[in-house]
Amino acid sequence: MDQILNQKIHQFLQLENPTDSQIREAATMLLQVSPRARGIYNSAMARPQSMLPWVRSDLKKYYNIRMRGLTPATTKAFNEAAVRQVKETLSQRPEDAEEEKVPQVPLLGVRGKRKDHDQLPDSIKALWDNNTERWKKIRQLHNQLLVMIEKPGYQPCDGNELCNTLRQADTQLRKDYATYDSYVIIDGKSSADNDKDPVDVFTDNVKTIQNARTAITRGLQRKTQDEASIEKIRNAVDTLLALKQVIKPSTVEKLKAIGINIPANAEG
């Protein structure tokens, strides 16, 4: 993948008031990454300022796709994998989520709370509540994607941003359910707390945090990102968030550029 082109696109997207020549150059870059943008290109050559919103929007869409390590050939496969994963999740409705009158995904079962739910720590109970809201959001976004797909002229690149958002939300939902389901109470404490000395737990956390930050730094330094490298960075980010660590703004911006969004309360 042409990293010089990626850098030029990034630089243009940072401009608040680009000149006519800069817009025309951006339209040329857009045509390079998407031959189907010929109409926007032609119009931008004649009326650059009036076409700026379209040039910027489409260029940002393709830039994000490229930063995920995807090509036009692999974008469709990425989207299809995300939708398969989401459909599996939507087939199991949390008991707290209301039923749809006309569900887009057949309901195969209902996920219930643990019998000892009320005895769990608030932080673990919150995982259930957050996942119920996350599941409803995933359902909403999936329905939104289905509407988008039905529009004339739809292409996989059009739905990739939404598919990436769905994939991230679904991945976090599965991780949180795994934590919720596997939490063990022994005399009012988790099994992990009983098995380790508090000092050892603290030391392990420090090492885990250092390793996660190193993985993020090294991952972001890669000149070329692919699905595997981005997933490794995303796992390291999830580790920091789970340990309630903040991430500095400059790193947050770099993460957003490759499609990894950070909650506002985690930005330091």
KEMARBA-209475 format. One record per residue (C-alpha): residue number from 1; residue in one letter; x, y, z. Coordinates in steps of 0.05 Angstrom, whole numbers. Layout:
N
  pos  code       x       y       z
  NUM     A       X       Y       Z
...
! end
This chain:
268
  pos  code       x       y       z
    1     M       0       0       0
    2     D      25      69     -18
    3     Q      44     101      49
    4     I      65     166      16
    5     L      -5     173     -13
    6     N     -34     157      56
    7     Q       8     212      87
    8     K     -14     262      35
    9     I     -87     245      46
   10     H     -77     252     121
   11     Q     -45     321     112
   12     F    -103     345      69
   13     L    -154     321     119
   14     Q    -121     364     172
   15     L    -132     428     131
   16     E    -190     471     154
   17     N    -193     517      94
   18     P    -157     485      35
   19     T    -144     526     -27
   20     D    -172     510     -96
   21     S    -107     477    -117
   22     Q    -105     435     -53
   23     I    -177     411     -65
   24     R    -161     393    -137
   25     E    -100     354    -113
   26     A    -144     319     -62
   27     A    -195     301    -115
   28     T    -138     271    -156
   29     M    -117     229     -96
   30     L    -190     208     -87
   31     L    -191     184    -159
   32     Q    -128     144    -145
   33     V    -159     106     -88
   34     S    -228     101    -120
   35     P    -238     102    -195
   36     R    -313     105    -183
   37     A    -303     176    -157
   38     R    -295     203    -228
   39     G    -358     246    -222
   40     I    -333     280    -158
   41     Y    -265     289    -190
   42     N    -293     323    -252
   43     S    -337     370    -212
   44     A    -280     387    -164
   45     M    -235     407    -222
   46     A    -288     458    -243
   47     R    -317     479    -176
   48     P    -267     460    -122
   49     Q    -295     499     -63
   50     S    -367     476     -74
   51     M    -344     403     -79
   52     L    -300     406     -16
   53     P    -350     370      30
   54     W    -356     312     -19
   55     V    -281     307     -32
   56     R    -265     310      42
   57     S    -319     260      62
   58     D    -301     208      10
   59     L    -227     216      19
   60     K    -234     206      94
   61     K    -276     143      82
   62     Y    -222     112      38
   63     Y    -166     136      83
   64     N    -197     100     142
   65     I    -205      37     101
   66     R    -132      40      80
   67     M    -109      52     151
   68     R    -145     -12     171
   69     G    -100     -49     123
   70     L    -157     -63      75
   71     T    -160     -60       0
   72     P    -222     -58     -45
   73     A    -214    -133     -53
   74     T    -211    -147      22
   75     T    -263     -96      46
   76     K    -321    -140      26
   77     A    -293    -199      64
   78     F    -281    -156     126
   79     N    -353    -131     124
   80     E    -382    -201     115
   81     A    -341    -228     174
   82     A    -365    -170     218
   83     V    -438    -182     199
   84     R    -432    -258     212
   85     Q    -404    -243     281
   86     V    -458    -192     296
   87     K    -515    -237     273
   88     E    -490    -291     321
   89     T    -492    -240     378
   90     L    -560    -213     360
   91     S    -589    -284     360
   92     Q    -581    -285     436
   93     R    -621    -228     467
   94     P    -604    -205     538
   95     E    -664    -214     583
   96     D    -666    -139     598
   97     A    -671    -119     524
   98     E    -740    -111     494
   99     E    -760    -155     435
  100     E    -766    -127     365
  101     K    -833    -132     331
  102     V    -800    -153     266
  103     P    -730    -177     283
  104     Q    -679    -174     227
  105     V    -641    -232     259
  106     P    -679    -294     282
  107     L    -678    -300     358
  108     L    -649    -367     379
  109     G    -647    -356     454
  110     V    -647    -307     512
  111     R    -585    -294     554
  112     G    -602    -291     628
  113     K    -566    -261     687
  114     R    -527    -305     735
  115     K    -566    -332     793
  116     D    -517    -297     840
  117     H    -520    -232     801
  118     D    -541    -191     862
  119     Q    -481    -217     901
  120     L    -430    -194     849
  121     P    -388    -132     858
  122     D    -417     -69     826
  123     S    -362     -68     774
  124     I    -381    -138     750
  125     K    -456    -124     752
  126     A    -442     -62     711
  127     L    -414    -106     656
  128     W    -483    -138     647
  129     D    -519     -71     645
  130     N    -469     -40     597
  131     N    -473    -101     552
  132     T    -549     -97     549
  133     E    -544     -25     524
  134     R    -486     -45     478
  135     W    -528    -103     449
  136     K    -585     -55     434
  137     K    -537      -7     401
  138     I    -508     -64     359
  139     R    -579     -83     338
  140     Q    -593     -10     318
  141     L    -529      -4     278
  142     H    -540     -71     244
  143     N    -610     -49     222
  144     Q    -579      17     197
  145     L    -529     -23     157
  146     L    -584     -65     125
  147     V    -619      -1     102
  148     M    -553      25      73
  149     I    -541     -40      35
  150     E    -609     -34       1
  151     K    -593      34     -28
  152     P    -578      37    -103
  153     G    -504      37    -119
  154     Y    -483      11     -51
  155     Q    -411     -14     -48
  156     P    -375     -50      10
  157     C    -330      11      20
  158     D    -393      52      37
  159     G    -411       6      95
  160     N    -341      -8     120
  161     E    -340      47     174
  162     L    -405      21     203
  163     C    -380     -51     199
  164     N    -317     -32     235
  165     T    -357       2     290
  166     L    -401     -60     296
  167     R    -341    -105     300
  168     Q    -309     -65     355
  169     A    -373     -62     396
  170     D    -386    -136     387
  171     T    -315    -154     406
  172     Q    -320    -113     470
  173     L    -388    -143     486
  174     R    -360    -214     481
  175     K    -301    -197     525
  176     D    -345    -166     578
  177     Y    -393    -225     577
  178     A    -334    -272     586
  179     T    -311    -232     646
  180     Y    -381    -231     675
  181     D    -393    -305     665
  182     S    -325    -328     691
  183     Y    -323    -285     754
  184     V    -318    -329     815
  185     I    -339    -310     886
  186     I    -302    -343     944
  187     D    -319    -316    1012
  188     G    -339    -250     981
  189     K    -276    -244     938
  190     S    -258    -265     868
  191     S    -215    -327     859
  192     A    -159    -284     831
  193     D    -158    -241     894
  194     N    -155    -302     938
  195     D     -99    -335     899
  196     K     -51    -276     898
  197     D     -19    -231     948
  198     P     -41    -158     938
  199     V      31    -137     925
  200     D      37    -191     871
  201     V     -28    -168     839
  202     F      -3     -96     837
  203     T      64    -117     808
  204     D      30    -159     754
  205     N     -15    -101     736
  206     V      45     -54     728
  207     K      79    -104     682
  208     T      15    -114     642
  209     I       6     -39     634
  210     Q      78     -30     611
  211     N      72     -87     561
  212     A       6     -59     534
  213     R      35      11     525
  214     T      96     -18     490
  215     A      52     -59     444
  216     I      12       4     425
  217     T      74      46     413
  218     R     108      -6     370
  219     G      43     -22     333
  220     L      31      51     316
  221     Q     102      58     290
  222     R      89       6     236
  223     K      90      37     166
  224     T      37     -12     142
  225     Q     -22     -35     183
  226     D     -62     -98     169
  227     E    -120    -131     205
  228     A     -74    -172     250
  229     S     -31    -113     272
  230     I     -92     -70     286
  231     E    -124    -126     326
  232     K     -60    -131     368
  233     I     -62     -57     382
  234     R    -136     -60     399
  235     N    -124    -117     449
  236     A     -70     -75     483
  237     V    -117     -16     486
  238     D    -171     -60     517
  239     T    -121     -82     570
  240     L    -106     -10     589
  241     L    -180       7     592
  242     A    -195     -54     635
  243     L    -142     -31     684
  244     K    -172      40     684
  245     Q    -111      72     651
  246     V    -113     137     613
  247     I     -85     146     543
  248     K     -52     211     523
  249     P     -87     254     470
  250     S     -32     246     417
  251     T     -38     170     421
  252     V    -114     174     420
  253     E    -111     212     354
  254     K     -65     160     324
  255     L    -111     105     347
  256     K    -172     139     318
  257     A    -136     144     251
  258     I    -134      68     246
  259     G    -205      60     269
  260     I    -196      48     344
  261     N    -241      95     384
  262     I    -226     111     457
  263     P    -280     130     509
  264     A    -275     203     529
  265     N    -264     185     603
  266     A    -201     145     584
  267     E    -167     203     549
  268     G    -114     235     592
! end
